[in-house]
């Protein structure tokens, strides 16, 4: 991937694979849609402080996922309970995942046990935490709009709500220059470094 100018994304790998990819890559890597495990203990889709530090030490970027289950321990616990109940139901009845019975179960479950949505402040807390841990040069936004379904936080339900994030960052004292980095500048820096390395090391 380095040789071909392709960014290495570690959002969907184990802790061991994450650490090894960061170690091996000749250029910075990204976690395109992961948040901070500090807020969701035991949830491996969010990297630990140690992994975030390793990523940043090599110039990488972690792009905060907007899904409520990535942002708060309460929503994460809800998700684990839901998945366990759904899997048990599908297995007992021989139903396939993503079939009509699965969808009906979700509708009924959520009507009886609503998801405790995160909110804008929860999202901003992750950004603050990562900034305090490794600096603003290693933060991005990884909405995962097409992946987290109906779990987006209150105040950030679509791309039309990005101004809410910007207003929140300004209210928390972020400079316009730092906000530009978070909105895409940091990712573009990595992208440029990846392409430059590949161009300088033709295979």
C-alpha positions as CSV (number, residue, x, y, z in Angstrom):
1,X,0.0,0.0,0.0
2,X,2.9,2.4,0.8
3,X,4.4,1.6,-2.6
4,X,1.1,2.3,-4.4
5,X,0.3,5.5,-2.6
6,X,-2.6,4.1,-0.8
7,X,-3.5,5.3,2.8
8,X,-3.4,2.6,5.4
9,X,-6.6,2.6,7.5
10,X,-6.6,0.8,10.9
11,X,-10.2,1.4,12.0
12,X,-11.4,-2.2,11.6
13,X,-8.4,-4.2,12.9
14,X,-7.4,-5.7,16.2
15,X,-5.1,-3.9,18.6
16,X,-2.2,-6.1,17.5
17,X,-2.8,-5.4,13.8
18,X,-3.2,-1.7,14.6
19,X,0.2,-1.5,16.4
20,X,2.0,-3.6,13.8
21,X,0.6,-1.5,10.8
22,X,1.7,1.7,12.5
23,X,5.2,0.2,13.1
24,X,5.6,-1.2,9.6
25,X,4.2,1.7,7.5
26,X,6.8,4.1,6.1
27,X,4.2,6.9,6.1
28,X,1.5,8.0,8.6
29,X,-1.6,5.8,8.9
30,X,-5.2,6.8,9.6
31,X,-8.0,5.4,11.7
32,X,-10.8,6.7,9.4
33,X,-13.8,6.2,11.7
34,X,-12.8,5.4,15.3
35,X,-13.2,7.3,18.5
36,X,-11.4,7.1,21.9
37,X,-11.6,3.9,23.9
38,X,-11.2,6.0,27.1
39,X,-15.0,6.6,26.9
40,X,-16.0,3.0,25.9
41,X,-13.8,0.6,27.9
42,X,-13.3,-2.7,26.2
43,X,-14.6,-1.6,22.8
44,X,-11.9,-2.5,20.4
45,X,-13.2,-0.5,17.5
46,X,-12.0,2.6,19.4
47,X,-8.2,2.6,20.0
48,X,-6.7,2.8,23.4
49,X,-4.6,5.7,24.6
50,X,-1.4,3.7,23.8
51,X,-2.5,3.1,20.2
52,X,-3.5,6.7,19.7
53,X,-0.1,7.8,20.9
54,X,1.6,5.4,18.6
55,X,-0.5,6.5,15.6
56,X,0.3,10.2,16.4
57,X,4.0,9.6,17.0
58,X,4.2,8.5,13.3
59,X,2.2,11.5,12.1
60,X,-1.1,9.7,11.8
61,X,-4.7,10.9,12.2
62,X,-7.7,9.4,14.1
63,X,-11.0,10.6,12.7
64,X,-13.7,10.5,15.3
65,X,-16.7,8.3,14.6
66,X,-20.1,9.9,15.2
67,X,-22.1,6.8,16.2
68,X,-23.5,7.0,19.7
69,X,-22.2,3.5,20.5
70,X,-18.7,4.8,19.7
71,X,-19.1,7.9,21.9
72,X,-20.6,6.8,25.2
73,X,-20.4,3.8,27.5
74,X,-24.2,3.9,27.9
75,X,-25.0,3.6,24.2
76,X,-22.2,1.0,23.8
77,X,-23.7,-1.1,26.5
78,X,-27.1,-0.8,24.9
79,X,-25.6,-2.0,21.6
80,X,-24.0,-5.0,23.2
81,X,-27.3,-6.0,24.9
82,X,-29.3,-5.5,21.7
83,X,-26.8,-7.5,19.6
84,X,-26.9,-10.4,22.1
85,X,-30.7,-10.5,22.2
86,X,-31.0,-10.2,18.4
87,X,-28.5,-13.0,17.7
88,X,-30.3,-15.2,20.2
89,X,-33.7,-14.5,18.6
90,X,-32.4,-15.1,15.0
91,X,-30.6,-18.3,16.0
92,X,-33.6,-19.7,17.9
93,X,-35.9,-19.2,15.0
94,X,-33.5,-19.9,12.1
95,X,-33.8,-16.5,10.7
96,X,-31.1,-14.8,8.6
97,X,-29.4,-11.6,9.6
98,X,-30.6,-8.5,7.7
99,X,-33.8,-10.3,6.7
100,X,-37.3,-9.0,7.3
101,X,-37.5,-10.8,10.7
102,X,-34.2,-9.1,11.8
103,X,-35.6,-5.7,10.8
104,X,-38.9,-6.4,12.6
105,X,-37.0,-7.5,15.7
106,X,-35.0,-4.2,15.7
107,X,-38.1,-2.1,15.3
108,X,-39.8,-3.8,18.2
109,X,-36.7,-3.8,20.4
110,X,-36.0,-0.2,19.9
111,X,-39.6,0.7,20.6
112,X,-39.5,-1.0,23.9
113,X,-35.9,-0.2,24.8
114,X,-34.8,3.1,23.0
115,X,-31.2,3.7,22.2
116,X,-29.7,6.3,24.6
117,X,-28.4,8.6,22.0
118,X,-25.2,10.5,22.5
119,X,-25.2,14.3,21.9
120,X,-22.9,16.9,20.3
121,X,-21.0,17.5,23.6
122,X,-20.1,13.8,23.7
123,X,-18.6,14.0,20.2
124,X,-16.7,17.2,21.2
125,X,-15.5,15.5,24.4
126,X,-13.7,12.9,22.2
127,X,-12.1,15.6,20.2
128,X,-11.0,17.4,23.3
129,X,-9.6,14.1,24.8
130,X,-7.5,13.3,21.7
131,X,-6.3,16.8,21.5
132,X,-5.1,16.7,25.1
133,X,-3.6,13.3,24.5
134,X,-1.6,13.9,21.3
135,X,-2.4,17.3,19.9
136,X,-4.8,18.8,17.4
137,X,-2.6,17.8,14.4
138,X,-3.8,14.2,14.8
139,X,-7.6,14.6,14.8
140,X,-10.2,14.4,12.0
141,X,-13.9,13.7,11.6
142,X,-14.9,10.2,10.6
143,X,-18.7,10.5,10.6
144,X,-19.5,7.0,9.4
145,X,-22.9,8.3,8.2
146,X,-23.2,5.2,6.0
147,X,-22.3,2.7,8.7
148,X,-23.8,3.6,12.1
149,X,-27.4,3.6,11.0
150,X,-29.9,5.3,13.4
151,X,-27.4,5.9,16.1
152,X,-26.1,9.4,15.3
153,X,-26.0,11.8,18.2
154,X,-28.5,14.5,18.9
155,X,-27.4,17.6,17.1
156,X,-25.4,15.8,14.5
157,X,-27.8,13.8,12.4
158,X,-26.4,14.6,9.0
159,X,-23.8,16.5,7.1
160,X,-26.1,19.5,7.3
161,X,-25.2,19.6,11.1
162,X,-21.5,20.1,10.6
163,X,-22.0,23.8,11.5
164,X,-23.0,22.6,15.0
165,X,-19.7,20.9,15.3
166,X,-17.8,24.0,14.2
167,X,-19.8,26.2,16.6
168,X,-19.1,23.7,19.4
169,X,-15.4,23.8,18.7
170,X,-15.3,27.5,18.6
171,X,-17.2,27.7,21.9
172,X,-14.6,25.4,23.4
173,X,-11.8,27.7,22.4
174,X,-10.5,26.0,19.2
175,X,-8.9,28.5,16.7
176,X,-10.1,28.7,13.2
177,X,-6.8,27.3,12.0
178,X,-7.1,24.2,14.3
179,X,-10.7,23.7,13.2
180,X,-9.6,23.6,9.6
181,X,-7.1,20.9,10.5
182,X,-9.8,18.8,12.1
183,X,-12.2,19.3,9.2
184,X,-9.8,17.9,6.7
185,X,-6.4,19.6,6.8
186,X,-4.8,16.8,8.9
187,X,-6.1,14.1,6.6
188,X,-4.9,16.0,3.5
189,X,-1.5,16.2,5.1
190,X,-1.3,12.4,5.5
191,X,-2.7,11.9,2.0
192,X,0.0,14.1,0.5
193,X,2.8,12.4,2.5
194,X,1.5,9.0,1.3
195,X,1.6,10.1,-2.3
196,X,5.0,11.7,-2.0
197,X,6.6,8.6,-0.5
198,X,5.2,6.4,-3.2
199,X,6.4,8.8,-5.9
200,X,9.9,8.9,-4.3
201,X,10.1,5.1,-4.0
202,X,8.9,3.6,-7.4
203,X,8.6,-0.1,-7.4
